[in-house]
Amino acid sequence: MTDRGYSLGLREAVDRKTALRIMTINGAKYVLKEDQLGSIEAGKLADLVILDRNPLDPGVSDQELSEIQVLMTLVGGKAVYQDASLGR
């Protein structure tokens, strides 16, 4: 969406679930590491984020997606970032 409210590239738009797959499992397949990355499974690297809202929730509008906050980031299963609101 432009600053004047125009939507660009509507024919190339994908739904949220498809966008998530593109950024996760499809990205892992692209770099030939789907055995290590792209989904939450035993034996895979535990690199993930915890968000304050579910971007797949239809109650979250497209305009609100950019307002979703990261609460925690895990790399290799260890917290490398934790929002102060989570406490210890």
MIKEKOL-645918 format. One record per atom (N, C-alpha, C): residue number from 0; residue in one letter; atom name; y, z, x. Coordinates in pm, whole numbers, always signed. Atoms other than C-alpha are relative to their C-alpha. Example, Ala and Ser with C-alpha at 12.3 -4.5 7.8 and 13.67 -1.06 7.14 Angstrom:
! MIKEKOL-645918
0	A	N	-119	+0	+89
0	A	CA	-450	+780	+1230
0	A	C	+120	+0	+90
1	S	N	-119	-6	-82
1	S	CA	-106	+714	+1367
1	S	C	+109	+73	-77
! end
This chain:
! MIKEKOL-645918
0	M	N	-117	+0	+85
0	M	CA	+0	+0	+0
0	M	C	+124	+0	+90
1	T	N	-122	+7	-78
1	T	CA	+338	-95	+140
1	T	C	+100	+105	-49
2	D	N	-102	-97	+40
2	D	CA	+648	+122	+127
2	D	C	+68	-39	-132
3	R	N	-56	+45	+127
3	R	CA	+757	-88	-172
3	R	C	-102	+3	-114
4	G	N	+100	-16	+104
4	G	CA	+434	-19	-361
4	G	C	-92	-119	-20
5	Y	N	+88	+116	+13
5	Y	CA	+257	-352	-304
5	Y	C	-135	+29	+66
6	S	N	+134	-12	-57
6	S	CA	-118	-352	-247
6	S	C	-33	-129	+73
7	L	N	+36	+116	-81
7	L	CA	-237	-582	+29
7	L	C	-151	-4	+19
8	G	N	+141	+16	-31
8	G	CA	-584	-720	+89
8	G	C	-94	+49	-107
9	L	N	+84	-52	+107
9	L	CA	-727	-631	-251
9	L	C	-139	-64	-2
10	R	N	+131	+67	+0
10	R	CA	-1008	-888	-211
10	R	C	-91	+58	+108
11	E	N	+79	-60	-108
11	E	CA	-1121	-704	+106
11	E	C	-26	+148	-22
12	A	N	+14	-143	+26
12	A	CA	-1112	-358	-49
12	A	C	-146	+37	-25
13	V	N	+135	-52	+27
13	V	CA	-1430	-148	-57
13	V	C	+15	+136	-67
14	D	N	-4	-131	+63
14	D	CA	-1516	+160	-258
14	D	C	-17	+108	+107
15	R	N	+2	-110	-97
15	R	CA	-1511	+502	-90
15	R	C	-138	+22	+61
16	K	N	+135	-20	-51
16	K	CA	-1888	+533	-58
16	K	C	-33	-106	+105
17	T	N	+22	+107	-97
17	T	CA	-1905	+196	+119
17	T	C	+81	+26	+126
18	A	N	-83	-29	-116
18	A	CA	-1617	+297	+346
18	A	C	-63	+109	+87
19	L	N	+66	-107	-74
19	L	CA	-1802	+616	+444
19	L	C	-120	-54	+77
20	R	N	+116	+60	-68
20	R	CA	-2117	+417	+525
20	R	C	+45	-87	+118
21	I	N	-53	+85	-108
21	I	CA	-1911	+171	+734
21	I	C	+35	+87	+120
22	M	N	-47	-87	-109
22	M	CA	-1767	+460	+937
22	M	C	-109	+87	+60
23	T	N	+105	-89	-50
23	T	CA	-2097	+646	+981
23	T	C	-122	-80	+42
24	I	N	+127	+62	-36
24	I	CA	-2439	+484	+969
24	I	C	+18	-145	+49
25	N	N	-20	+137	-45
25	N	CA	-2313	+125	+1000
25	N	C	+63	-4	+139
26	G	N	-59	-8	-133
26	G	CA	-2099	+223	+1300
26	G	C	-104	+35	+105
27	A	N	+108	-39	-92
27	A	CA	-2401	+388	+1462
27	A	C	-92	-118	+28
28	K	N	+84	+119	-18
28	K	CA	-2608	+75	+1404
28	K	C	+70	-103	+88
29	Y	N	-77	+98	-78
29	Y	CA	-2330	-141	+1553
29	Y	C	-9	+29	+150
30	V	N	+8	-37	-142
30	V	CA	-2344	+52	+1881
30	V	C	-144	+31	+42
31	L	N	+143	-13	-29
31	L	CA	-2728	+59	+1866
31	L	C	-42	+144	+29
32	K	N	+32	-141	-20
32	K	CA	-2743	+439	+1839
32	K	C	-33	+69	-132
33	E	N	+30	-61	+129
33	E	CA	-2861	+494	+1482
33	E	C	-107	+108	+10
34	D	N	+98	-107	-19
34	D	CA	-3140	+714	+1625
34	D	C	+68	+130	+43
35	Q	N	-74	-118	-46
35	Q	CA	-2869	+955	+1753
35	Q	C	+120	+35	-87
36	L	N	-128	-16	+71
36	L	CA	-2564	+906	+1528
36	L	C	-7	-53	-142
37	G	N	-22	+68	+127
37	G	CA	-2445	+814	+1182
37	G	C	-46	+71	-125
38	S	N	+47	-75	+117
38	S	CA	-2624	+1060	+953
38	S	C	-40	+140	+46
39	I	N	+39	-138	-31
39	I	CA	-2713	+1427	+934
39	I	C	-151	+10	-16
40	E	N	+146	-9	-2
40	E	CA	-3078	+1453	+1034
40	E	C	-42	+81	+121
41	A	N	+56	-75	-113
41	A	CA	-3292	+1673	+1257
41	A	C	-17	-95	+120
42	G	N	+13	+78	-122
42	G	CA	-3281	+1548	+1616
42	G	C	+119	-87	+33
43	K	N	-120	+79	-27
43	K	CA	-2946	+1370	+1583
43	K	C	+112	+92	+48
44	L	N	-115	-77	-47
44	L	CA	-2620	+1480	+1746
44	L	C	+74	+60	-120
45	A	N	-69	-68	+109
45	A	CA	-2436	+1731	+1530
45	A	C	+151	-12	+19
46	D	N	-143	+26	-8
46	D	CA	-2091	+1570	+1548
46	D	C	+48	-28	-142
47	L	N	-45	+19	+136
47	L	CA	-1917	+1612	+1215
47	L	C	+127	+81	-26
48	V	N	-118	-74	+43
48	V	CA	-1611	+1739	+1033
48	V	C	-26	+63	-136
49	I	N	+2	-66	+130
49	I	CA	-1573	+1980	+743
49	I	C	+140	-15	-57
50	L	N	-128	+30	+63
50	L	CA	-1297	+1880	+503
50	L	C	+29	+98	-113
51	D	N	-36	-92	+109
51	D	CA	-1104	+2079	+244
51	D	C	-26	-58	-138
52	R	N	+34	+66	+126
52	R	CA	-1188	+1825	-28
52	R	C	-97	-113	+28
53	N	N	+97	+107	-12
53	N	CA	-1458	+1569	-87
53	N	C	+69	-134	-28
54	P	N	-66	+129	+24
54	P	CA	-1313	+1218	-40
54	P	C	-76	-90	-97
55	L	N	+76	+78	+97
55	L	CA	-1592	+1082	-264
55	L	C	+19	+50	-143
56	D	N	-25	-58	+132
56	D	CA	-1481	+1303	-555
56	D	C	+98	-89	-77
57	P	N	-92	+84	+77
57	P	CA	-1331	+1079	-825
57	P	C	+126	+74	-46
58	G	N	-118	-79	+36
58	G	CA	-1090	+1366	-902
58	G	C	+107	-3	+108
59	V	N	-97	+16	-109
59	V	CA	-921	+1298	-566
59	V	C	+52	-143	-7
60	S	N	-57	+134	+16
60	S	CA	-683	+1006	-618
60	S	C	+12	-70	+135
61	D	N	-18	+77	-123
61	D	CA	-638	+728	-364
61	D	C	+122	+50	+78
62	Q	N	-121	-47	-64
62	Q	CA	-291	+863	-292
62	Q	C	-22	+135	+69
63	E	N	+27	-131	-58
63	E	CA	-435	+1209	-213
63	E	C	-93	-5	+121
64	L	N	+95	+9	-111
64	L	CA	-688	+1083	+43
64	L	C	+65	+36	+134
65	S	N	-68	-28	-128
65	S	CA	-434	+1103	+326
65	S	C	+40	+146	+15
66	E	N	-36	-141	-5
66	E	CA	-368	+1468	+237
66	E	C	-120	+91	+27
67	I	N	+119	-80	-27
67	I	CA	-727	+1582	+297
67	I	C	+10	+57	+141
68	Q	N	-13	-70	-128
68	Q	CA	-731	+1838	+578
68	Q	C	-137	+27	+63
69	V	N	+120	-35	-75
69	V	CA	-992	+1893	+848
69	V	C	+0	+152	+18
70	L	N	+13	-144	-15
70	L	CA	-1113	+2254	+839
70	L	C	-76	+38	+127
71	M	N	+77	-28	-120
71	M	CA	-1361	+2235	+1125
71	M	C	-54	-131	+56
72	T	N	+62	+113	-68
72	T	CA	-1484	+1983	+1382
72	T	C	-110	+53	+89
73	L	N	+115	-37	-81
73	L	CA	-1828	+2016	+1537
73	L	C	-38	-118	+90
74	V	N	+47	+100	-96
74	V	CA	-1936	+1826	+1849
74	V	C	-123	+58	+67
75	G	N	+125	-52	-55
75	G	CA	-2294	+1867	+1958
75	G	C	-41	+131	-64
76	G	N	+34	-122	+71
76	G	CA	-2328	+2140	+1698
76	G	C	+88	+119	+31
77	K	N	-91	-110	-36
77	K	CA	-2049	+2350	+1852
77	K	C	+139	-28	-56
78	A	N	-135	+14	+55
78	A	CA	-1714	+2413	+1686
78	A	C	+100	-22	+112
79	V	N	-106	+27	-97
79	V	CA	-1437	+2250	+1888
79	V	C	+138	+14	-63
80	Y	N	-125	-26	+72
80	Y	CA	-1172	+2298	+1620
80	Y	C	-35	+78	-126
81	Q	N	+16	-75	+124
81	Q	CA	-1143	+2551	+1340
81	Q	C	+137	+37	-52
82	D	N	-127	-33	+64
82	D	CA	-850	+2582	+1102
82	D	C	+11	+151	-15
83	A	N	-23	-144	+8
83	A	CA	-698	+2929	+1098
83	A	C	-36	+56	-138
84	S	N	+30	-48	+135
84	S	CA	-759	+2951	+721
84	S	C	-147	+40	-16
85	L	N	+142	-35	+8
85	L	CA	-1134	+2983	+788
85	L	C	-32	+136	+58
86	G	N	+26	-129	-63
86	G	CA	-1099	+3305	+984
86	G	C	-104	-14	+110
87	R	N	+105	+7	-104
87	R	CA	-1385	+3386	+1221
87	R	C	-134	-11	-60
! end
